Amino acid sequence: TLWWKKLLPELCQKIKCGGEKNQLYLSSLKETLSVVAVELELRDFVNVLPEDGTAAFFLPYLLYCSQKKSLT
């Protein structure tokens, strides 16, 4: 989880800075969150989320991560 804990805040910071690559970083963040939601348990997933993130943005990934056990 250490790798995710470093990557997610970095992507969020790049998005906050804006610029011409903002859409690329946003797309990368969404894809990364999709992978992390599949790979990690809910407790670990919550621990790697950036502390200054917007809950509404992360909510769909949290929801999927919490429901994945019931889907299998």
PQR file with spaces between the fields and no chain letter, atoms N, CA, C, O and H, PARSE charges and radii, in Angstrom:
ATOM       1  N    THR     1       0.809   -1.205    0.000 -0.4000 1.5000
ATOM       2  CA   THR     1       0.000    0.000    0.000 -0.0000 2.0000
ATOM       3  C    THR     1       0.851    1.267    0.000  0.5500 1.7000
ATOM       4  O    THR     1       0.351    2.350   -0.304 -0.5500 1.4000
ATOM       5  N    LEU     2       2.116    1.138    0.334 -0.4000 1.5000
ATOM       6  CA   LEU     2       2.977    2.311    0.387 -0.0000 2.0000
ATOM       7  C    LEU     2       3.063    3.006   -0.966  0.5500 1.7000
ATOM       8  O    LEU     2       3.052    4.235   -1.042 -0.5500 1.4000
ATOM       9  H    LEU     2       2.522    0.258    0.581  0.4000 1.0000
ATOM      10  N    TRP     3       3.149    2.215   -2.031 -0.4000 1.5000
ATOM      11  CA   TRP     3       3.238    2.794   -3.369 -0.0000 2.0000
ATOM      12  C    TRP     3       1.996    3.617   -3.694  0.5500 1.7000
ATOM      13  O    TRP     3       2.103    4.720   -4.229 -0.5500 1.4000
ATOM      14  H    TRP     3       3.159    1.217   -1.969  0.4000 1.0000
ATOM      15  N    TRP     4       0.823    3.086   -3.374 -0.4000 1.5000
ATOM      16  CA   TRP     4      -0.433    3.809   -3.644 -0.0000 2.0000
ATOM      17  C    TRP     4      -0.507    5.070   -2.797  0.5500 1.7000
ATOM      18  O    TRP     4      -0.997    6.106   -3.247 -0.5500 1.4000
ATOM      19  H    TRP     4       0.736    2.190   -2.940  0.4000 1.0000
ATOM      20  N    LYS     5      -0.017    4.974   -1.571 -0.4000 1.5000
ATOM      21  CA   LYS     5      -0.067    6.105   -0.645 -0.0000 2.0000
ATOM      22  C    LYS     5       0.783    7.272   -1.137  0.5500 1.7000
ATOM      23  O    LYS     5       0.526    8.423   -0.784 -0.5500 1.4000
ATOM      24  H    LYS     5       0.382    4.133   -1.205  0.4000 1.0000
ATOM      25  N    LYS     6       1.774    6.983   -1.935 -0.4000 1.5000
ATOM      26  CA   LYS     6       2.611    8.036   -2.521 -0.0000 2.0000
ATOM      27  C    LYS     6       2.038    8.534   -3.848  0.5500 1.7000
ATOM      28  O    LYS     6       2.083    9.729   -4.140 -0.5500 1.4000
ATOM      29  H    LYS     6       1.983    6.048   -2.222  0.4000 1.0000
ATOM      30  N    LEU     7       1.505    7.620   -4.642 -0.4000 1.5000
ATOM      31  CA   LEU     7       1.022    7.976   -5.973 -0.0000 2.0000
ATOM      32  C    LEU     7      -0.250    8.822   -5.935  0.5500 1.7000
ATOM      33  O    LEU     7      -0.329    9.839   -6.623 -0.5500 1.4000
ATOM      34  H    LEU     7       1.469    6.649   -4.405  0.4000 1.0000
ATOM      35  N    LEU     8      -1.232    8.425   -5.153 -0.4000 1.5000
ATOM      36  CA   LEU     8      -2.516    9.130   -5.147 -0.0000 2.0000
ATOM      37  C    LEU     8      -2.390   10.602   -4.755  0.5500 1.7000
ATOM      38  O    LEU     8      -2.946   11.447   -5.457 -0.5500 1.4000
ATOM      39  H    LEU     8      -1.168    7.599   -4.594  0.4000 1.0000
ATOM      40  N    PRO     9      -1.692   10.956   -3.675 -0.5600 1.5000
ATOM      41  CA   PRO     9      -1.551   12.384   -3.355  0.2800 2.0000
ATOM      42  C    PRO     9      -0.795   13.162   -4.435  0.5500 1.7000
ATOM      43  O    PRO     9      -1.085   14.332   -4.685 -0.5500 1.4000
ATOM      44  N    GLU    10       0.169   12.506   -5.067 -0.4000 1.5000
ATOM      45  CA   GLU    10       0.925   13.174   -6.141 -0.0000 2.0000
ATOM      46  C    GLU    10       0.008   13.508   -7.312  0.5500 1.7000
ATOM      47  O    GLU    10       0.062   14.616   -7.846 -0.5500 1.4000
ATOM      48  H    GLU    10       0.405   11.556   -4.864  0.4000 1.0000
ATOM      49  N    LEU    11      -0.826   12.565   -7.710 -0.4000 1.5000
ATOM      50  CA   LEU    11      -1.776   12.828   -8.800 -0.0000 2.0000
ATOM      51  C    LEU    11      -2.767   13.925   -8.408  0.5500 1.7000
ATOM      52  O    LEU    11      -3.081   14.795   -9.221 -0.5500 1.4000
ATOM      53  H    LEU    11      -0.870   11.665   -7.277  0.4000 1.0000
ATOM      54  N    CYS    12      -3.256   13.889   -7.184 -0.4000 1.5000
ATOM      55  CA   CYS    12      -4.192   14.922   -6.725 -0.0000 2.0000
ATOM      56  C    CYS    12      -3.538   16.294   -6.731  0.5500 1.7000
ATOM      57  O    CYS    12      -4.172   17.282   -7.101 -0.5500 1.4000
ATOM      58  H    CYS    12      -3.002   13.183   -6.524  0.4000 1.0000
ATOM      59  N    GLN    13      -2.295   16.363   -6.332 -0.4000 1.5000
ATOM      60  CA   GLN    13      -1.575   17.637   -6.324 -0.0000 2.0000
ATOM      61  C    GLN    13      -1.412   18.179   -7.733  0.5500 1.7000
ATOM      62  O    GLN    13      -1.580   19.377   -7.958 -0.5500 1.4000
ATOM      63  H    GLN    13      -1.780   15.560   -6.031  0.4000 1.0000
ATOM      64  N    LYS    14      -1.090   17.323   -8.677 -0.4000 1.5000
ATOM      65  CA   LYS    14      -0.928   17.750  -10.070 -0.0000 2.0000
ATOM      66  C    LYS    14      -2.256   18.253  -10.634  0.5500 1.7000
ATOM      67  O    LYS    14      -2.275   19.200  -11.421 -0.5500 1.4000
ATOM      68  H    LYS    14      -0.953   16.349   -8.495  0.4000 1.0000
ATOM      69  N    ILE    15      -3.354   17.632  -10.243 -0.4000 1.5000
ATOM      70  CA   ILE    15      -4.672   18.075  -10.713 -0.0000 2.0000
ATOM      71  C    ILE    15      -4.999   19.452  -10.143  0.5500 1.7000
ATOM      72  O    ILE    15      -5.540   20.305  -10.847 -0.5500 1.4000
ATOM      73  H    ILE    15      -3.339   16.863   -9.604  0.4000 1.0000
ATOM      74  N    LYS    16      -4.676   19.667   -8.881 -0.4000 1.5000
ATOM      75  CA   LYS    16      -4.948   20.959   -8.241 -0.0000 2.0000
ATOM      76  C    LYS    16      -4.165   22.088   -8.898  0.5500 1.7000
ATOM      77  O    LYS    16      -4.629   23.227   -8.944 -0.5500 1.4000
ATOM      78  H    LYS    16      -4.237   18.974   -8.309  0.4000 1.0000
ATOM      79  N    CYS    17      -2.986   21.771   -9.402 -0.4000 1.5000
ATOM      80  CA   CYS    17      -2.161   22.792  -10.050 -0.0000 2.0000
ATOM      81  C    CYS    17      -2.715   23.200  -11.410  0.5500 1.7000
ATOM      82  O    CYS    17      -2.363   24.253  -11.941 -0.5500 1.4000
ATOM      83  H    CYS    17      -2.609   20.846   -9.365  0.4000 1.0000
ATOM      84  N    GLY    18      -3.579   22.365  -11.967 -0.4000 1.5000
ATOM      85  CA   GLY    18      -4.175   22.682  -13.257 -0.0000 2.0000
ATOM      86  C    GLY    18      -3.169   22.530  -14.383  0.5500 1.7000
ATOM      87  O    GLY    18      -2.227   21.741  -14.295 -0.5500 1.4000
ATOM      88  H    GLY    18      -3.866   21.510  -11.535  0.4000 1.0000
ATOM      89  N    GLY    19      -3.381   23.288  -15.432 -0.4000 1.5000
ATOM      90  CA   GLY    19      -2.469   23.235  -16.563 -0.0000 2.0000
ATOM      91  C    GLY    19      -3.006   22.395  -17.698  0.5500 1.7000
ATOM      92  O    GLY    19      -4.107   21.849  -17.635 -0.5500 1.4000
ATOM      93  H    GLY    19      -4.146   23.929  -15.503  0.4000 1.0000
ATOM      94  N    GLU    20      -2.207   22.310  -18.722 -0.4000 1.5000
ATOM      95  CA   GLU    20      -2.631   21.640  -19.946 -0.0000 2.0000
ATOM      96  C    GLU    20      -2.758   20.123  -19.803  0.5500 1.7000
ATOM      97  O    GLU    20      -3.470   19.491  -20.583 -0.5500 1.4000
ATOM      98  H    GLU    20      -1.312   22.754  -18.773  0.4000 1.0000
ATOM      99  N    LYS    21      -2.091   19.541  -18.836 -0.4000 1.5000
ATOM     100  CA   LYS    21      -2.154   18.087  -18.641 -0.0000 2.0000
ATOM     101  C    LYS    21      -3.173   17.693  -17.572  0.5500 1.7000
ATOM     102  O    LYS    21      -3.181   16.548  -17.122 -0.5500 1.4000
ATOM     103  H    LYS    21      -1.513   20.054  -18.202  0.4000 1.0000
ATOM     104  N    ASN    22      -4.022   18.621  -17.166 -0.4000 1.5000
ATOM     105  CA   ASN    22      -4.980   18.356  -16.095 -0.0000 2.0000
ATOM     106  C    ASN    22      -5.884   17.169  -16.417  0.5500 1.7000
ATOM     107  O    ASN    22      -6.116   16.323  -15.554 -0.5500 1.4000
ATOM     108  H    ASN    22      -4.015   19.552  -17.532  0.4000 1.0000
ATOM     109  N    GLN    23      -6.394   17.093  -17.634 -0.4000 1.5000
ATOM     110  CA   GLN    23      -7.284   15.984  -18.014 -0.0000 2.0000
ATOM     111  C    GLN    23      -6.540   14.651  -17.986  0.5500 1.7000
ATOM     112  O    GLN    23      -7.104   13.625  -17.605 -0.5500 1.4000
ATOM     113  H    GLN    23      -6.205   17.780  -18.335  0.4000 1.0000
ATOM     114  N    LEU    24      -5.289   14.674  -18.386 -0.4000 1.5000
ATOM     115  CA   LEU    24      -4.480   13.458  -18.353 -0.0000 2.0000
ATOM     116  C    LEU    24      -4.308   12.969  -16.916  0.5500 1.7000
ATOM     117  O    LEU    24      -4.452   11.779  -16.636 -0.5500 1.4000
ATOM     118  H    LEU    24      -4.832   15.508  -18.695  0.4000 1.0000
ATOM     119  N    TYR    25      -3.998   13.896  -16.010 -0.4000 1.5000
ATOM     120  CA   TYR    25      -3.830   13.525  -14.607 -0.0000 2.0000
ATOM     121  C    TYR    25      -5.145   13.052  -13.989  0.5500 1.7000
ATOM     122  O    TYR    25      -5.155   12.105  -13.203 -0.5500 1.4000
ATOM     123  H    TYR    25      -3.881   14.863  -16.237  0.4000 1.0000
ATOM     124  N    LEU    26      -6.246   13.701  -14.336 -0.4000 1.5000
ATOM     125  CA   LEU    26      -7.554   13.296  -13.813 -0.0000 2.0000
ATOM     126  C    LEU    26      -7.914   11.893  -14.294  0.5500 1.7000
ATOM     127  O    LEU    26      -8.400   11.066  -13.522 -0.5500 1.4000
ATOM     128  H    LEU    26      -6.238   14.471  -14.974  0.4000 1.0000
ATOM     129  N    SER    27      -7.677   11.641  -15.546 -0.4000 1.5000
ATOM     130  CA   SER    27      -7.935   10.309  -16.100 -0.0000 2.0000
ATOM     131  C    SER    27      -7.042    9.268  -15.425  0.5500 1.7000
ATOM     132  O    SER    27      -7.495    8.167  -15.113 -0.5500 1.4000
ATOM     133  H    SER    27      -7.282   12.313  -16.174  0.4000 1.0000
ATOM     134  N    SER    28      -5.799    9.612  -15.206 -0.4000 1.5000
ATOM     135  CA   SER    28      -4.866    8.707  -14.533 -0.0000 2.0000
ATOM     136  C    SER    28      -5.314    8.430  -13.106  0.5500 1.7000
ATOM     137  O    SER    28      -5.229    7.296  -12.633 -0.5500 1.4000
ATOM     138  H    SER    28      -5.432   10.506  -15.460  0.4000 1.0000
ATOM     139  N    LEU    29      -5.790    9.461  -12.422 -0.4000 1.5000
ATOM     140  CA   LEU    29      -6.267    9.286  -11.052 -0.0000 2.0000
ATOM     141  C    LEU    29      -7.469    8.354  -11.011  0.5500 1.7000
ATOM     142  O    LEU    29      -7.537    7.474  -10.152 -0.5500 1.4000
ATOM     143  H    LEU    29      -5.859   10.382  -12.807  0.4000 1.0000
ATOM     144  N    LYS    30      -8.402    8.530  -11.912 -0.4000 1.5000
ATOM     145  CA   LYS    30      -9.588    7.675  -11.939 -0.0000 2.0000
ATOM     146  C    LYS    30      -9.226    6.226  -12.220  0.5500 1.7000
ATOM     147  O    LYS    30      -9.754    5.318  -11.578 -0.5500 1.4000
ATOM     148  H    LYS    30      -8.346    9.245  -12.609  0.4000 1.0000
ATOM     149  N    GLU    31      -8.330    6.002  -13.172 -0.4000 1.5000
ATOM     150  CA   GLU    31      -7.896    4.638  -13.481 -0.0000 2.0000
ATOM     151  C    GLU    31      -7.160    4.019  -12.304  0.5500 1.7000
ATOM     152  O    GLU    31      -7.359    2.847  -11.983 -0.5500 1.4000
ATOM     153  H    GLU    31      -7.901    6.740  -13.693  0.4000 1.0000
ATOM     154  N    THR    32      -6.313    4.808  -11.665 -0.4000 1.5000
ATOM     155  CA   THR    32      -5.568    4.325  -10.508 -0.0000 2.0000
ATOM     156  C    THR    32      -6.516    3.940   -9.385  0.5500 1.7000
ATOM     157  O    THR    32      -6.345    2.897   -8.753 -0.5500 1.4000
ATOM     158  H    THR    32      -6.152    5.760  -11.925  0.4000 1.0000
ATOM     159  N    LEU    33      -7.511    4.775   -9.134 -0.4000 1.5000
ATOM     160  CA   LEU    33      -8.485    4.473   -8.085 -0.0000 2.0000
ATOM     161  C    LEU    33      -9.272    3.208   -8.401  0.5500 1.7000
ATOM     162  O    LEU    33      -9.596    2.433   -7.501 -0.5500 1.4000
ATOM     163  H    LEU    33      -7.650    5.622   -9.647  0.4000 1.0000
ATOM     164  N    SER    34      -9.576    3.002   -9.667 -0.4000 1.5000
ATOM     165  CA   SER    34     -10.286    1.780  -10.060 -0.0000 2.0000
ATOM     166  C    SER    34      -9.452    0.543   -9.754  0.5500 1.7000
ATOM     167  O    SER    34      -9.971   -0.456   -9.255 -0.5500 1.4000
ATOM     168  H    SER    34      -9.313    3.631  -10.398  0.4000 1.0000
ATOM     169  N    VAL    35      -8.168    0.612  -10.053 -0.4000 1.5000
ATOM     170  CA   VAL    35      -7.280   -0.518   -9.783 -0.0000 2.0000
ATOM     171  C    VAL    35      -7.119   -0.731   -8.284  0.5500 1.7000
ATOM     172  O    VAL    35      -7.181   -1.861   -7.800 -0.5500 1.4000
ATOM     173  H    VAL    35      -7.746    1.423  -10.458  0.4000 1.0000
ATOM     174  N    VAL    36      -6.913    0.357   -7.555 -0.4000 1.5000
ATOM     175  CA   VAL    36      -6.713    0.259   -6.111 -0.0000 2.0000
ATOM     176  C    VAL    36      -7.957   -0.302   -5.434  0.5500 1.7000
ATOM     177  O    VAL    36      -7.848   -1.102   -4.505 -0.5500 1.4000
ATOM     178  H    VAL    36      -6.863    1.275   -7.948  0.4000 1.0000
ATOM     179  N    ALA    37      -9.136    0.107   -5.889 -0.4000 1.5000
ATOM     180  CA   ALA    37     -10.383   -0.377   -5.303 -0.0000 2.0000
ATOM     181  C    ALA    37     -10.540   -1.887   -5.487  0.5500 1.7000
ATOM     182  O    ALA    37     -11.142   -2.562   -4.652 -0.5500 1.4000
ATOM     183  H    ALA    37      -9.225    0.756   -6.644  0.4000 1.0000
ATOM     184  N    VAL    38     -10.000   -2.404   -6.577 -0.4000 1.5000
ATOM     185  CA   VAL    38     -10.066   -3.844   -6.829 -0.0000 2.0000
ATOM     186  C    VAL    38      -9.011   -4.593   -6.014  0.5500 1.7000
ATOM     187  O    VAL    38      -9.278   -5.671   -5.483 -0.5500 1.4000
ATOM     188  H    VAL    38      -9.511   -1.855   -7.255  0.4000 1.0000
ATOM     189  N    GLU    39      -7.837   -4.024   -5.921 -0.4000 1.5000
ATOM     190  CA   GLU    39      -6.698   -4.720   -5.320 -0.0000 2.0000
ATOM     191  C    GLU    39      -6.674   -4.716   -3.797  0.5500 1.7000
ATOM     192  O    GLU    39      -6.221   -5.681   -3.181 -0.5500 1.4000
ATOM     193  H    GLU    39      -7.620   -3.148   -6.352  0.4000 1.0000
ATOM     194  N    LEU    40      -7.157   -3.637   -3.186 -0.4000 1.5000
ATOM     195  CA   LEU    40      -7.016   -3.504   -1.735 -0.0000 2.0000
ATOM     196  C    LEU    40      -8.310   -3.804   -0.995  0.5500 1.7000
ATOM     197  O    LEU    40      -9.404   -3.679   -1.546 -0.5500 1.4000
ATOM     198  H    LEU    40      -7.525   -2.853   -3.686  0.4000 1.0000
ATOM     199  N    GLU    41      -8.166   -4.196    0.246 -0.4000 1.5000
ATOM     200  CA   GLU    41      -9.308   -4.320    1.141 -0.0000 2.0000
ATOM     201  C    GLU    41      -9.761   -2.906    1.518  0.5500 1.7000
ATOM     202  O    GLU    41      -8.986   -1.955    1.414 -0.5500 1.4000
ATOM     203  H    GLU    41      -7.277   -4.298    0.694  0.4000 1.0000
ATOM     204  N    LEU    42     -11.000   -2.773    1.949 -0.4000 1.5000
ATOM     205  CA   LEU    42     -11.572   -1.461    2.236 -0.0000 2.0000
ATOM     206  C    LEU    42     -10.722   -0.666    3.234  0.5500 1.7000
ATOM     207  O    LEU    42     -10.458    0.516    3.013 -0.5500 1.4000
ATOM     208  H    LEU    42     -11.629   -3.545    2.033  0.4000 1.0000
ATOM     209  N    ARG    43     -10.299   -1.292    4.311 -0.4000 1.5000
ATOM     210  CA   ARG    43      -9.503   -0.596    5.327 -0.0000 2.0000
ATOM     211  C    ARG    43      -8.212   -0.041    4.728  0.5500 1.7000
ATOM     212  O    ARG    43      -7.834    1.097    5.008 -0.5500 1.4000
ATOM     213  H    ARG    43     -10.513   -2.252    4.490  0.4000 1.0000
ATOM     214  N    ASP    44      -7.540   -0.838    3.910 -0.4000 1.5000
ATOM     215  CA   ASP    44      -6.306   -0.388    3.269 -0.0000 2.0000
ATOM     216  C    ASP    44      -6.586    0.706    2.245  0.5500 1.7000
ATOM     217  O    ASP    44      -5.819    1.660    2.115 -0.5500 1.4000
ATOM     218  H    ASP    44      -7.847   -1.762    3.683  0.4000 1.0000
ATOM     219  N    PHE    45      -7.682    0.558    1.526 -0.4000 1.5000
ATOM     220  CA   PHE    45      -8.055    1.561    0.524 -0.0000 2.0000
ATOM     221  C    PHE    45      -8.283    2.918    1.182  0.5500 1.7000
ATOM     222  O    PHE    45      -7.787    3.937    0.700 -0.5500 1.4000
ATOM     223  H    PHE    45      -8.305   -0.218    1.631  0.4000 1.0000
ATOM     224  N    VAL    46      -9.019    2.931    2.261 -0.4000 1.5000
ATOM     225  CA   VAL    46      -9.285    4.185    2.980 -0.0000 2.0000
ATOM     226  C    VAL    46      -7.974    4.799    3.476  0.5500 1.7000
ATOM     227  O    VAL    46      -7.820    6.020    3.472 -0.5500 1.4000
ATOM     228  H    VAL    46      -9.422    2.104    2.653  0.4000 1.0000
ATOM     229  N    ASN    47      -7.052    3.973    3.894 -0.4000 1.5000
ATOM     230  CA   ASN    47      -5.775    4.474    4.410 -0.0000 2.0000
ATOM     231  C    ASN    47      -4.879    5.093    3.348  0.5500 1.7000
ATOM     232  O    ASN    47      -4.015    5.904    3.679 -0.5500 1.4000
ATOM     233  H    ASN    47      -7.177    2.981    3.898  0.4000 1.0000
ATOM     234  N    VAL    48      -5.060    4.734    2.086 -0.4000 1.5000
ATOM     235  CA   VAL    48      -4.205    5.312    1.044 -0.0000 2.0000
ATOM     236  C    VAL    48      -4.813    6.562    0.408  0.5500 1.7000
ATOM     237  O    VAL    48      -4.145    7.253   -0.359 -0.5500 1.4000
ATOM     238  H    VAL    48      -5.762    4.075    1.817  0.4000 1.0000
ATOM     239  N    LEU    49      -6.064    6.852    0.720 -0.4000 1.5000
ATOM     240  CA   LEU    49      -6.681    8.046    0.145 -0.0000 2.0000
ATOM     241  C    LEU    49      -6.045    9.314    0.715  0.5500 1.7000
ATOM     242  O    LEU    49      -5.714    9.370    1.899 -0.5500 1.4000
ATOM     243  H    LEU    49      -6.608    6.290    1.344  0.4000 1.0000
ATOM     244  N    PRO    50      -5.877   10.325   -0.130 -0.5600 1.5000
ATOM     245  CA   PRO    50      -5.312   11.587    0.357  0.2800 2.0000
ATOM     246  C    PRO    50      -6.218   12.215    1.411  0.5500 1.7000
ATOM     247  O    PRO    50      -7.442   12.161    1.296 -0.5500 1.4000
ATOM     248  N    GLU    51      -5.627   12.799    2.418 -0.4000 1.5000
ATOM     249  CA   GLU    51      -6.399   13.394    3.514 -0.0000 2.0000
ATOM     250  C    GLU    51      -7.156   14.636    3.080  0.5500 1.7000
ATOM     251  O    GLU    51      -8.187   14.964    3.667 -0.5500 1.4000
ATOM     252  H    GLU    51      -4.632   12.842    2.512  0.4000 1.0000
ATOM     253  N    ASP    52      -6.670   15.327    2.075 -0.4000 1.5000
ATOM     254  CA   ASP    52      -7.307   16.573    1.659 -0.0000 2.0000
ATOM     255  C    ASP    52      -8.203   16.397    0.431  0.5500 1.7000
ATOM     256  O    ASP    52      -8.531   17.371   -0.246 -0.5500 1.4000
ATOM     257  H    ASP    52      -5.833   15.061    1.598  0.4000 1.0000
ATOM     258  N    GLY    53      -8.597   15.150    0.146 -0.4000 1.5000
ATOM     259  CA   GLY    53      -9.439   14.889   -1.011 -0.0000 2.0000
ATOM     260  C    GLY    53     -10.901   15.198   -0.747  0.5500 1.7000
ATOM     261  O    GLY    53     -11.330   15.311    0.401 -0.5500 1.4000
ATOM     262  H    GLY    53      -8.330   14.359    0.696  0.4000 1.0000
ATOM     263  N    THR    54     -11.656   15.332   -1.821 -0.4000 1.5000
ATOM     264  CA   THR    54     -13.092   15.571   -1.741 -0.0000 2.0000
ATOM     265  C    THR    54     -13.810   14.228   -1.656  0.5500 1.7000
ATOM     266  O    THR    54     -13.665   13.381   -2.537 -0.5500 1.4000
ATOM     267  H    THR    54     -11.307   15.239   -2.754  0.4000 1.0000
ATOM     268  N    ALA    55     -14.569   14.044   -0.609 -0.4000 1.5000
ATOM     269  CA   ALA    55     -15.231   12.761   -0.371 -0.0000 2.0000
ATOM     270  C    ALA    55     -16.138   12.363   -1.536  0.5500 1.7000
ATOM     271  O    ALA    55     -16.193   11.189   -1.903 -0.5500 1.4000
ATOM     272  H    ALA    55     -14.686   14.732    0.107  0.4000 1.0000
ATOM     273  N    ALA    56     -16.840   13.320   -2.113 -0.4000 1.5000
ATOM     274  CA   ALA    56     -17.768   13.013   -3.207 -0.0000 2.0000
ATOM     275  C    ALA    56     -17.040   12.412   -4.407  0.5500 1.7000
ATOM     276  O    ALA    56     -17.598   11.570   -5.110 -0.5500 1.4000
ATOM     277  H    ALA    56     -16.796   14.273   -1.814  0.4000 1.0000
ATOM     278  N    PHE    57     -15.812   12.832   -4.644 -0.4000 1.5000
ATOM     279  CA   PHE    57     -15.045   12.295   -5.768 -0.0000 2.0000
ATOM     280  C    PHE    57     -14.661   10.837   -5.519  0.5500 1.7000
ATOM     281  O    PHE    57     -14.728   10.012   -6.430 -0.5500 1.4000
ATOM     282  H    PHE    57     -15.358   13.516   -4.072  0.4000 1.0000
ATOM     283  N    PHE    58     -14.261   10.518   -4.292 -0.4000 1.5000
ATOM     284  CA   PHE    58     -13.783    9.188   -3.960 -0.0000 2.0000
ATOM     285  C    PHE    58     -14.906    8.211   -3.612  0.5500 1.7000
ATOM     286  O    PHE    58     -14.679    7.002   -3.581 -0.5500 1.4000
ATOM     287  H    PHE    58     -14.207   11.188   -3.551  0.4000 1.0000
ATOM     288  N    LEU    59     -16.091    8.709   -3.356 -0.4000 1.5000
ATOM     289  CA   LEU    59     -17.202    7.871   -2.903 -0.0000 2.0000
ATOM     290  C    LEU    59     -17.520    6.694   -3.820  0.5500 1.7000
ATOM     291  O    LEU    59     -17.708    5.590   -3.309 -0.5500 1.4000
ATOM     292  H    LEU    59     -16.275    9.692   -3.381  0.4000 1.0000
ATOM     293  N    PRO    60     -17.594    6.858   -5.142 -0.5600 1.5000
ATOM     294  CA   PRO    60     -17.891    5.686   -5.980  0.2800 2.0000
ATOM     295  C    PRO    60     -16.851    4.568   -5.846  0.5500 1.7000
ATOM     296  O    PRO    60     -17.195    3.387   -5.893 -0.5500 1.4000
ATOM     297  N    TYR    61     -15.594    4.943   -5.681 -0.4000 1.5000
ATOM     298  CA   TYR    61     -14.535    3.949   -5.537 -0.0000 2.0000
ATOM     299  C    TYR    61     -14.612    3.269   -4.169  0.5500 1.7000
ATOM     300  O    TYR    61     -14.381    2.065   -4.050 -0.5500 1.4000
ATOM     301  H    TYR    61     -15.315    5.902   -5.643  0.4000 1.0000
ATOM     302  N    LEU    62     -14.937    4.047   -3.148 -0.4000 1.5000
ATOM     303  CA   LEU    62     -15.136    3.474   -1.815 -0.0000 2.0000
ATOM     304  C    LEU    62     -16.309    2.504   -1.818  0.5500 1.7000
ATOM     305  O    LEU    62     -16.234    1.421   -1.238 -0.5500 1.4000
ATOM     306  H    LEU    62     -15.124    5.024   -3.245  0.4000 1.0000
ATOM     307  N    LEU    63     -17.381    2.898   -2.471 -0.4000 1.5000
ATOM     308  CA   LEU    63     -18.572    2.056   -2.553 -0.0000 2.0000
ATOM     309  C    LEU    63     -18.254    0.736   -3.252  0.5500 1.7000
ATOM     310  O    LEU    63     -18.636   -0.334   -2.779 -0.5500 1.4000
ATOM     311  H    LEU    63     -17.442    3.778   -2.942  0.4000 1.0000
ATOM     312  N    TYR    64     -17.552    0.822   -4.379 -0.4000 1.5000
ATOM     313  CA   TYR    64     -17.196   -0.408   -5.091 -0.0000 2.0000
ATOM     314  C    TYR    64     -16.311   -1.293   -4.226  0.5500 1.7000
ATOM     315  O    TYR    64     -16.525   -2.502   -4.135 -0.5500 1.4000
ATOM     316  H    TYR    64     -17.241    1.691   -4.764  0.4000 1.0000
ATOM     317  N    CYS    65     -15.326   -0.687   -3.598 -0.4000 1.5000
ATOM     318  CA   CYS    65     -14.400   -1.454   -2.755 -0.0000 2.0000
ATOM     319  C    CYS    65     -15.147   -2.143   -1.610  0.5500 1.7000
ATOM     320  O    CYS    65     -14.824   -3.277   -1.256 -0.5500 1.4000
ATOM     321  H    CYS    65     -15.152    0.295   -3.673  0.4000 1.0000
ATOM     322  N    SER    66     -16.124   -1.479   -1.041 -0.4000 1.5000
ATOM     323  CA   SER    66     -16.862   -2.066    0.064 -0.0000 2.0000
ATOM     324  C    SER    66     -17.826   -3.163   -0.397  0.5500 1.7000
ATOM     325  O    SER    66     -18.159   -4.061    0.376 -0.5500 1.4000
ATOM     326  H    SER    66     -16.386   -0.558   -1.328  0.4000 1.0000
ATOM     327  N    GLN    67     -18.265   -3.094   -1.635 -0.4000 1.5000
ATOM     328  CA   GLN    67     -19.234   -4.071   -2.128 -0.0000 2.0000
ATOM     329  C    GLN    67     -18.612   -5.234   -2.889  0.5500 1.7000
ATOM     330  O    GLN    67     -19.310   -6.197   -3.209 -0.5500 1.4000
ATOM     331  H    GLN    67     -17.995   -2.365   -2.263  0.4000 1.0000
ATOM     332  N    LYS    68     -17.340   -5.170   -3.180 -0.4000 1.5000
ATOM     333  CA   LYS    68     -16.744   -6.191   -4.045 -0.0000 2.0000
ATOM     334  C    LYS    68     -16.801   -7.593   -3.452  0.5500 1.7000
ATOM     335  O    LYS    68     -16.889   -8.565   -4.203 -0.5500 1.4000
ATOM     336  H    LYS    68     -16.773   -4.388   -2.920  0.4000 1.0000
ATOM     337  N    LYS    69     -16.754   -7.726   -2.148 -0.4000 1.5000
ATOM     338  CA   LYS    69     -16.847   -9.059   -1.540 -0.0000 2.0000
ATOM     339  C    LYS    69     -18.232   -9.660   -1.762  0.5500 1.7000
ATOM     340  O    LYS    69     -18.361  -10.869   -1.958 -0.5500 1.4000
ATOM     341  H    LYS    69     -16.683   -6.936   -1.538  0.4000 1.0000
ATOM     342  N    SER    70     -19.256   -8.831   -1.732 -0.4000 1.5000
ATOM     343  CA   SER    70     -20.605   -9.352   -1.947 -0.0000 2.0000
ATOM     344  C    SER    70     -20.853   -9.684   -3.416  0.5500 1.7000
ATOM     345  O    SER    70     -21.772  -10.438   -3.736 -0.5500 1.4000
ATOM     346  H    SER    70     -19.152   -7.850   -1.573  0.4000 1.0000
ATOM     347  N    LEU    71     -20.032   -9.120   -4.314 -0.4000 1.5000
ATOM     348  CA   LEU    71     -20.178   -9.405   -5.741 -0.0000 2.0000
ATOM     349  C    LEU    71     -19.549  -10.728   -6.136  0.5500 1.7000
ATOM     350  O    LEU    71     -19.904  -11.304   -7.165 -0.5500 1.4000
ATOM     351  H    LEU    71     -19.285   -8.508   -4.053  0.4000 1.0000
ATOM     352  N    THR    72     -18.617  -11.214   -5.325 -0.4000 1.5000
ATOM     353  CA   THR    72     -17.924  -12.463   -5.688 -0.0000 2.0000
ATOM     354  C    THR    72     -18.523  -13.677   -5.057  0.5500 1.7000
ATOM     355  O    THR    72     -18.040  -14.788   -5.276 -0.5500 1.4000
ATOM     356  H    THR    72     -18.329  -10.747   -4.490  0.4000 1.0000
